[in-house]
């Protein structure tokens, strides 16, 4: 979906010239308040306006840490369930 500056400014109740200046100036440094407002208008999140999809989310090191933690938790769950089963058989 492509929105023109006047259409988007109407949705945001802001000046079309403000939006046009953002487009002409390249990647400007907007205030967080403006970016949140624009994201709400577009029914998205501010990250989607600022970052490419590939730039969002954890970096590779953090992904690896999540995998390790997940594996540890899975192991603990299996150990707990096994202990419950053994106790159930002997009880």
FENBEL-V630155 format. One line per field, one symbol per residue. ss: DSSP state (H for helix, E for strand, L for the rest). phi: phi as a letter, one per 20 degrees, with the letter a starting at -180 (. if undefined). burial: # if it has 24 or more other C-alpha atoms within 12 Angstrom, else .. A space follows every 10 residues. Layout:
BEGIN
ss = ???
phi = ???
burial = ???
END
This chain:
BEGIN
ss = LLLLHHHHHH HHLLLHHHHH HHHHLLLLLL LHHHHHHHHH HLLLLHHHHH LLHHHLLLLH HHHHHHHHHH HHHHHHHHHH HHHHHHHHHH L
phi = .ddegfffff felcefffff fffffnfeee ffgfffffff felbdggfee dfgfeenfff ffgffffffg fffgffffff fffffffffe e
burial = .......#.. .#......#. .......... ....#..#.. .....#..#. .......... .......... .......... .......... .
END
